[in-house]
Amino acid sequence: MSNVTVCVRFRPLSPRERNAHGEAICITSLDEKSFSFKDDKEEKSMFCFDRVFYPGSSQSEVYEFIAMPIIQDIMNATNGTIFTYGQTGAGKTYSMEGPNFPDSQEKGLLPRVVDGLFESLRSSDEVHCTVKLSMVEIYMEKIRDLLDLAKDNLQILESKVQGIYLSEVTEIAVMDPADALKCLSRGISNRAVGETQMNMASSRSHCIYIFIVQQKSTKDGMVKTGKLMLVDLAGSEKVEKTNAQGKVLEEAKSINKSLSSLGKVINALTTGRMNHIPYRDSKLTRILQDGLGGNSRTALLCCCSPSSTDASESLSTLRFGTRTKYLKTPLRVNMNEDKSKSDQVIQHGVGSESCERILNRLRQNMTEEDVNLLEQLFVLEGIFFDPKSISAAELEDMAMKTITELQQAVGELKDTNLKLQRENRILKRKLLAGQELLHRCARYYVEDQHFLVKIYRLFNSFWAWILN
Ligand SMILES: Nc1ncnc2c1ncn2[C@@H]1O[C@H](COP(=O)(O)OP(=O)(O)OP(=O)(O)O)[C@@H](O)[C@H]1O
């Protein structure tokens, strides 16, 4: 099973959209996983995801499908990342925090995750558990600590034990859900204070909520650590559509850069170009490194407006979601002995060497039987890809991937064709204008020649008259 879940959520039409454009929407529901989408050129395509949340869906449905399995993983010491992606106003913050955090009936993922985490921790009694919370914001490639605004340029570091971490970030140990929500509310109001200070809108920054859950066995001192990151990404709209200038343009460029780095990392991970994953291209991808390519279960919620007027932005969000769907990450358990006893860690990822090359190397030093055993172990661990082990569901998944890719390719070809036709028309117009200009020049040239001949003759007559 893939470790990446990609879902789409369409929010209800807003009163403004209803007033301006009536009930026109760009989607037709097919079932809970697929829908037909009408783009801004009225062309239809079908999209298929792990789950589609239509406008009537509730916050608890989103939580149960997306976050509950990840919370289970955190308890089993694997990492988890949930991120919301989409244009400004598409419903990312509504889905992540819910309206009027944390009091609303319509609580979003964040407060529900807090409840879910403590609920799961309570059910285990032979372990000592701690939950630590951090909250940061990435704005113009600078990481700000939202639990201590004085720390406005945190650095990203990497260690064998912790993986990727933020140096000197404030980590608050929280005892219960109420404590955690109080801490998160503080971070959220600090974010608003910072926005006023810097005169920016929340949609211009990425916000990351980090939960570190540690479970120490009272019997043998083993420590299991799980890291859960919830990421509310900045609006993904295209710069040219925003008519941005000055500082807003700089912000938009910085967001586009980090989101396109995210796209490149996902592309590299899904197309198997594992030898260079450009995590370091942006702060966002570097922080998410553990959550994207490493030891993590990832869920992406693509938030879209259902309005036909937003079809082009929604289409690019859906394309991003489609690419992410084929990201596969190896899952491991982060288990070490108590650090005072040992610093042993589990390595992330399989590196850049291909499966066959590694096996060949092993064959040089080991018996064929041992190599086969190792290979079986790796397949069980999900490290190597074993074609024999593909299930019908995975085959269906792959077929769907091919169909979606072909549909995308057709869509892109159509776009290119339209663009080329437009360019062709412009070139033809330019050519006609050039020909017209050339004719005029030729006419003037001929007229000028006649004029010069006339002057010359006049001059000759004048000269003859002088001489006579
Ligand atoms: N599923 C939903 N049900 C009802 N209202 C919603 C839903 N999703 C979003 N909304 C409403 O739509 C508006 C925009 O949503 P939201 O602020 O979450 O967008 P956003 O994508 O986070 O935008 P930004 O990038 O600016 O932060 C809000 O008024 C929100 O209450």
The ligand as an SDF file (V2000), in Angstrom:
LIG
                    3D

 31 33  0  0  0  0  0  0  0  0999 V2000
  -15.6590   23.1540    3.7720 N   0  0  0  0  0  0  0  0  0  0  0  0
  -16.0780   24.3970    4.0390 C   0  0  0  0  0  0  0  0  0  0  0  0
  -17.3240   24.6140    4.5110 N   0  0  0  0  0  0  0  0  0  0  0  0
  -17.7590   25.8670    4.7620 C   0  0  0  0  0  0  0  0  0  0  0  0
  -17.0270   26.9840    4.5780 N   0  0  0  0  0  0  0  0  0  0  0  0
  -15.7850   26.8360    4.1180 C   0  0  0  0  0  0  0  0  0  0  0  0
  -15.2400   25.5390    3.8160 C   0  0  0  0  0  0  0  0  0  0  0  0
  -13.9820   25.7090    3.3650 N   0  0  0  0  0  0  0  0  0  0  0  0
  -13.7530   27.0260    3.3960 C   0  0  0  0  0  0  0  0  0  0  0  0
  -14.8210   27.6900    3.8450 N   0  0  0  0  0  0  0  0  0  0  0  0
  -14.9150   29.1550    3.9700 C   0  0  0  0  0  0  0  0  0  0  0  0
  -14.2780   29.7200    2.8330 O   0  0  0  0  0  0  0  0  0  0  0  0
  -13.4930   30.8550    3.2000 C   0  0  0  0  0  0  0  0  0  0  0  0
  -12.0320   30.6680    2.7780 C   0  0  0  0  0  0  0  0  0  0  0  0
  -11.5060   29.5580    3.4700 O   0  0  0  0  0  0  0  0  0  0  0  0
  -10.0350   29.5320    4.0850 P   0  0  0  0  0  0  0  0  0  0  0  0
   -9.7160   30.7820    4.8080 O   0  0  0  0  0  0  0  0  0  0  0  0
   -9.9260   28.2660    4.8480 O   0  0  0  0  0  0  0  0  0  0  0  0
   -9.1850   29.4790    2.7570 O   0  0  0  0  0  0  0  0  0  0  0  0
   -7.6110   29.2860    2.6490 P   0  0  0  0  0  0  0  0  0  0  0  0
   -7.3880   28.3570    1.5120 O   0  0  0  0  0  0  0  0  0  0  0  0
   -7.0170   28.9270    3.9440 O   0  0  0  0  0  0  0  0  0  0  0  0
   -7.1590   30.7290    2.2340 O   0  0  0  0  0  0  0  0  0  0  0  0
   -5.7660   31.4280    2.6170 P   0  0  0  0  0  0  0  0  0  0  0  0
   -4.7460   30.8420    1.6930 O   0  0  0  0  0  0  0  0  0  0  0  0
   -6.0850   32.8700    2.3080 O   0  0  0  0  0  0  0  0  0  0  0  0
   -5.4670   31.2090    4.0630 O   0  0  0  0  0  0  0  0  0  0  0  0
  -13.6560   31.0150    4.6990 C   0  0  0  0  0  0  0  0  0  0  0  0
  -14.6450   31.9790    4.9300 O   0  0  0  0  0  0  0  0  0  0  0  0
  -14.1210   29.6550    5.1640 C   0  0  0  0  0  0  0  0  0  0  0  0
  -14.9070   29.7380    6.3140 O   0  0  0  0  0  0  0  0  0  0  0  0
  1  2  1  0
  2  3  1  0
  2  7  2  0
  3  4  2  0
  4  5  1  0
  5  6  2  0
  6  7  1  0
  6 10  1  0
  7  8  1  0
  8  9  2  0
  9 10  1  0
 10 11  1  0
 11 12  1  0
 11 30  1  0
 12 13  1  0
 13 14  1  0
 13 28  1  0
 14 15  1  0
 15 16  1  0
 16 17  2  0
 16 18  1  0
 16 19  1  0
 19 20  1  0
 20 21  2  0
 20 22  1  0
 20 23  1  0
 23 24  1  0
 24 25  2  0
 24 26  1  0
 24 27  1  0
 28 29  1  0
 28 30  1  0
 30 31  1  0
M  END
$$$$
